[in-house]
């Protein structure tokens, strides 16, 4: 399954659970996860979407580490 289809499925799932979901297209920080999901009255969550055979780049691993060190939740979803 293509990454874009996995993302669309995850966005739909999160929105059905009440999250406000933003797909990041371009940011000032390369390697940032694909999606930001904001639950009502709670902290922001980040989601990196990969195909079932996808691999995180070293930059993506670094960004995930940065975010978790700021006490933010980051999940990597493999389709």
Secondary structure, DSSP 8 states (H G I E B T S, - for coil): --HHHHHHHHHHHHHHTT-EEEE-S--SSTT--SEEEE-TTS-EEEEEEE-TT----HHHHHHHHHHHHTT-EEEEEE-
